[in-house]
Amino acid sequence: MAAIIRLLIGVPIAGTVTFLLFLLMHTLITTEEIELEEEPEDLRITIAETVEEIQANVRELTIDDVPEVTPPPPPPQIERQSAEQPTEDMSTVVGEIPAFEAPSLTGADVNFSVSDRDAQPLVRIEPQYPMRAAERGVEGTCTVTFDVTPDGVTTNITILACDSSLFRRDSIRAVERWRYQPKIVDGIPVRRTGVVTEFNFQLSE
């Protein structure tokens, strides 16, 4: 019984709410007509067609108004004098040229051969002190013999005597870098053999 009463009361209420919502939606959708404003008139800019004449002050010049300029005087002329040719013979003026006999350059009188000389050092680089010998405080000398080729290069490097074997390798390396002017015999470079040099290894104090 209670359910029938709620149904009878709820149906009219629901219908009323639905109708009100329909009216509200219709009101929101409906818009009033807006009148458009009239189009503005075109803006026209008129430029005067006539141009004003500008009067410029013109200065009239005549020939009398220009100052006279005096031209510079012409450069002086230099008189050219022609040289007179000599009438006397050249031998009369300076004397006769003495006659002399040219020397005879023959192979027997002149010798152009280069004098003989021994091999001469061009580059000599001293050997480095061996590090192991310096650490141990070892001093001494090392005697080396070698040959010089016709090109001035050292070869056949040999140790003759050495106070310590620690000095041998550095002595040979130093001589390998030496360069010589070769030995000259009759103007021809030849091989120089048996060159001896001695290195002194001393620690600086």
C-alpha positions in Angstrom: 0.0 0.0 0.0 2.9 2.4 0.9 4.6 1.6 -2.4 1.5 2.6 -4.4 1.3 5.9 -2.5 5.0 6.7 -3.2 4.4 5.9 -6.9 1.4 8.2 -7.1 3.4 11.1 -5.5 6.7 10.6 -7.3 5.4 10.4 -10.9 3.9 14.0 -10.9 7.0 15.4 -9.2 9.3 13.7 -11.7 7.2 15.1 -14.6 7.3 18.6 -13.1 11.1 18.5 -12.8 11.5 17.2 -16.3 9.4 20.0 -17.7 11.3 22.7 -15.8 14.6 21.4 -17.1 13.3 21.4 -20.6 12.3 25.1 -20.2 15.8 25.9 -18.8 17.6 24.3 -21.7 15.3 26.0 -24.2 16.1 29.4 -22.6 19.9 28.8 -22.8 19.8 27.7 -26.4 17.6 30.5 -27.7 19.7 33.7 -28.5 18.5 37.1 -29.4 19.2 38.5 -32.8 22.1 41.0 -32.7 21.9 43.8 -35.2 25.2 44.4 -37.0 26.6 47.8 -37.0 26.6 49.7 -40.3 29.8 49.4 -42.3 32.1 52.5 -41.8 32.7 54.7 -44.7 36.0 54.4 -46.6 38.7 56.7 -45.4 39.9 58.8 -48.4 43.1 60.9 -48.4 43.3 63.5 -51.0 46.7 64.9 -52.1 46.8 68.3 -53.7 47.6 68.0 -57.4 49.2 71.3 -57.6 52.9 71.7 -56.7 54.2 74.8 -55.2 57.0 76.4 -57.1 60.2 77.0 -55.0 62.1 80.0 -56.0 65.9 79.5 -55.7 68.3 82.4 -55.5 70.5 82.3 -58.6 73.7 84.3 -58.6 74.5 85.7 -62.0 78.2 85.7 -62.9 79.8 87.6 -65.7 83.3 87.5 -67.2 84.1 90.8 -65.5 83.6 89.2 -62.1 86.4 86.6 -62.6 89.9 87.9 -61.5 92.6 87.9 -64.1 95.4 85.4 -63.6 98.9 86.3 -64.9 100.6 83.2 -66.5 104.1 82.3 -65.3 107.0 83.3 -67.4 108.4 80.6 -69.8 111.4 78.6 -68.6 114.8 79.9 -69.8 116.3 78.1 -72.8 119.6 76.4 -72.3 122.0 76.7 -75.1 123.3 73.3 -76.4 126.9 73.1 -77.3 128.2 70.4 -79.6 131.4 68.7 -78.7 134.2 69.0 -81.1 135.8 65.8 -82.4 139.5 65.4 -81.7 141.8 66.0 -84.7 144.8 64.3 -83.2 145.5 60.6 -83.0 144.9 58.9 -79.6 148.5 57.7 -79.5 149.7 61.3 -79.8 147.6 62.4 -76.8 148.3 59.7 -74.3 151.5 58.2 -75.8 152.1 54.9 -77.4 150.9 51.7 -75.6 154.0 49.7 -74.7 154.3 46.3 -76.2 154.9 43.4 -73.8 155.3 39.6 -74.2 152.5 37.5 -72.6 153.8 34.9 -70.2 153.6 31.3 -71.3 151.5 29.2 -69.0 152.6 25.6 -69.6 152.4 22.5 -67.5 156.1 22.7 -66.6 155.8 26.3 -65.3 152.5 26.3 -63.4 151.2 23.5 -61.1 147.5 23.7 -60.1 147.4 20.6 -58.0 146.1 20.7 -54.4 148.7 20.3 -51.7 148.6 17.1 -49.8 147.1 17.1 -46.3 146.2 14.7 -43.5 142.6 14.0 -42.4 141.2 16.9 -40.4 138.2 16.6 -38.0 135.0 18.5 -38.8 132.6 17.2 -36.1 133.8 15.8 -32.8 131.2 14.9 -30.2 132.5 13.9 -26.8 131.1 10.6 -25.3 128.5 10.7 -22.6 129.6 9.7 -19.1 128.1 6.2 -18.5 125.4 6.3 -15.8 126.6 3.1 -14.1 130.1 4.4 -13.9 129.0 7.7 -12.5 126.8 5.9 -9.9 129.8 3.8 -8.8 132.3 6.7 -9.0 134.5 4.9 -11.6 137.0 7.2 -13.5 139.6 6.4 -16.2 140.6 6.6 -19.8 139.8 4.8 -23.0 142.0 4.7 -26.1 140.3 4.1 -29.5 141.7 3.6 -33.0 139.8 3.9 -36.3 140.0 4.7 -40.0 138.6 7.6 -42.1 137.1 6.8 -45.5 137.6 9.1 -48.5 134.1 10.4 -47.7 135.2 11.6 -44.3 133.3 8.8 -42.4 134.9 6.9 -39.5 135.1 3.1 -39.7 136.9 0.1 -38.2 136.5 1.5 -34.7 138.5 -0.6 -32.2 139.2 -0.2 -28.5 143.0 -0.4 -27.8 142.9 0.1 -24.1 140.2 1.0 -21.5 140.4 1.3 -17.7 136.9 0.0 -17.3 134.5 -1.9 -19.6 131.8 0.7 -18.7 133.5 3.2 -21.0 133.8 1.0 -24.1 130.3 1.4 -25.6 130.0 5.2 -25.1 133.5 5.7 -26.6 132.6 3.7 -29.8 129.3 5.6 -30.2 131.0 8.9 -29.9 133.6 8.1 -32.7 130.8 6.7 -35.0 129.3 10.3 -35.1 132.6 12.0 -36.0 133.1 13.5 -39.4 136.4 14.4 -41.1 137.9 16.1 -44.1 139.5 13.2 -45.9 143.2 12.8 -46.4 144.4 14.3 -49.7 147.3 12.7 -51.8 148.1 14.3 -55.2 144.7 16.1 -55.1 142.7 12.9 -54.6 140.9 12.0 -51.3 142.2 8.7 -49.9 141.6 6.4 -46.9 143.3 7.4 -43.6 144.1 4.4 -41.4 145.3 4.1 -37.8 143.9 7.3 -36.3 144.2 7.1 -32.5 142.3 9.1 -29.9 141.9 8.9 -26.1 138.9 9.8 -24.0 139.4 10.9 -20.4 136.4 10.1 -18.1 136.6 12.2 -15.0 133.8 13.1 -12.6 133.4 16.8 -11.9 133.7 17.8 -8.3 
